Amino acid sequence: MNTKNNNLSSIEEKMDSQHQKIFTQLNNLIVAYSQDKNNDNKESMTEIIDLLGSIASKHFKEEEAYMTKYSYPFYLKHKKSHDDFIQIYNKLKHTVNESDHSLNVIDTSNILINWLKSHILITDKILGKFLKTRTL
């Protein structure tokens, strides 16, 4: 998923780069799951899911720091959105760690992809426009 080619730019280049990394890890997870015919690719999927969590957590902390620094008026709503992502991510992580993760890995990954697209198109675009009025 390319954020530049899919109108998923949030205006702020650093955020867009981080979004791209999150999309990449979600896609990597789907590929790893698709290649896991014998349920023996758990270690690879666990590494991907851990990296996804690390990237998302760093991204959310940086966004939230900008929002706090510049007194973003929709901070609580935006942070709640991040918390929602983490909740879905934790469900995905739990699913991958189950011995039979055949259920819901693709579904949950797609939920996160759709969440991320919607978040970028609406919530992050608003934040990006706000930040453009400030000096970063």
C-alpha positions in Angstrom: 0.0 0.0 0.0 1.6 3.2 -1.1 0.3 6.2 0.8 1.4 8.7 -1.9 -0.4 6.8 -4.8 -3.6 6.2 -2.9 -4.4 9.7 -1.8 -3.5 8.7 1.7 -1.2 11.5 2.3 -1.8 13.3 5.6 0.1 16.4 4.5 3.0 15.9 6.9 5.8 13.9 5.2 7.3 12.3 8.4 3.8 10.9 9.3 3.3 9.6 5.8 6.6 7.7 6.0 5.6 6.1 9.2 2.1 5.3 7.8 3.9 3.5 4.9 5.9 1.4 7.4 2.8 0.4 9.2 1.1 -0.6 5.9 4.2 -2.5 4.9 4.2 -4.6 8.1 0.5 -5.3 7.8 1.1 -6.5 4.2 4.1 -8.6 5.3 1.9 -10.2 8.0 -0.7 -11.2 5.4 1.9 -12.6 3.1 3.5 -14.6 5.9 0.1 -15.9 7.0 -0.7 -16.8 3.4 2.5 -18.8 3.1 1.9 -20.6 6.4 0.2 -23.8 5.1 1.4 -26.0 7.9 1.1 -23.6 10.8 4.9 -23.5 11.0 5.6 -19.8 10.2 4.6 -18.5 13.7 8.0 -17.2 14.5 8.2 -15.0 11.4 4.6 -13.7 12.0 5.5 -13.0 15.6 8.5 -10.9 14.5 6.4 -9.0 12.0 3.6 -8.3 14.5 6.2 -7.2 17.1 7.8 -4.8 14.6 4.3 -3.5 13.6 3.6 -2.8 17.3 6.9 -1.0 17.7 6.4 1.2 14.6 2.8 2.0 15.5 3.6 2.8 19.1 6.5 5.1 18.1 4.3 6.8 15.5 1.4 7.4 17.9 3.8 8.8 20.6 5.3 11.2 18.1 1.9 12.3 16.8 0.6 12.7 20.3 3.7 14.8 21.3 3.0 17.1 18.4 -0.6 17.4 19.4 0.4 18.2 23.0 3.2 20.6 22.0 0.9 22.6 19.7 -2.3 22.4 21.9 -4.2 20.4 19.3 -7.9 21.0 20.1 -8.9 17.4 19.1 -6.2 15.6 21.0 -8.4 13.4 23.1 -10.5 12.2 20.2 -7.3 11.5 18.1 -5.6 9.7 21.0 -8.8 7.6 21.5 -8.4 6.6 17.9 -4.9 5.5 18.5 -6.0 3.5 21.5 -8.6 1.8 19.4 -5.9 0.7 16.9 -3.8 -0.7 19.8 -6.8 -2.6 21.1 -7.3 -4.2 17.6 -3.5 -4.8 17.3 -3.5 -6.6 20.7 -6.3 -8.9 19.4 -4.2 -9.6 16.3 -1.1 -10.3 18.4 -3.0 -12.7 20.6 -4.5 -14.4 17.5 -1.0 -14.9 15.9 0.3 -16.3 19.2 -2.5 -18.9 19.4 -1.5 -22.4 18.3 -4.3 -22.3 15.8 -4.2 -18.8 14.4 -6.0 -19.8 11.2 -9.0 -17.8 12.3 -9.0 -14.0 12.1 -5.4 -13.2 11.1 -6.4 -11.9 7.7 -9.7 -10.5 8.9 -8.0 -8.6 11.8 -5.2 -7.4 9.5 -7.7 -6.1 7.1 -9.6 -4.4 9.9 -6.3 -2.6 10.8 -5.6 -1.7 7.2 -9.1 -0.2 6.8 -8.8 1.5 10.2 -5.4 3.0 9.1 -6.8 4.2 5.7 -9.8 5.9 7.4 -7.6 7.4 10.1 -5.2 8.9 7.6 -8.0 10.1 5.3 -9.9 11.9 8.0 -8.2 12.2 11.4 -4.6 12.6 10.3 -5.5 15.0 7.4 -7.1 17.3 9.9 -4.1 17.0 12.2 -1.7 17.6 9.2 -3.6 20.7 8.2 -3.4 22.0 11.8 0.3 21.3 12.1 1.0 23.1 8.8 -0.3 26.2 10.5 2.4 25.7 13.2 6.2 25.5 12.8 7.4 21.9 13.1 
